Amino acid sequence: MISRKDREIRCQEEVVQRCIRKVDKEKKILSVLISQQKHERNRKRDMSIKKLQELNQTNKIKAAELLKECIC
């Protein structure tokens, strides 16, 4: 026969286990969200770098054209 105290302890252990599983599940969700945010930041950074490179190339072309006009 299981004593009342043993049942209470077992019940408390089950509650603790459910809480641990819930926290683990939330940790996984947060981990995925953090990973998604990192990917998004990296994507935005890469797009900014690409735009700057394109602008730099455009400026080089314009500078070359101006230089040609000055020389000619």
C-alpha positions, 0 to 999 in steps of 0.5 A: 500500500502506498502511503499518502506522503509517497503519493504526494511526493510522486505527484510533485515529481510528476509536476516537476517533470511536466515543468521540465518538459515544458521548459525544454520545449520553450527552450527549443522554440526560443533556439529556433527563433534566435536562429531565424533572427540571426539568419535574417540579420545576416541576410540583411547585412549581405544585401546591404553589402551587395548594395554598397558594392553596386553603388561603389561600382556605379561611382567608379564608372561615373568617375571614369566617365568624368575623367574621360571628359576632363582628359578629352 
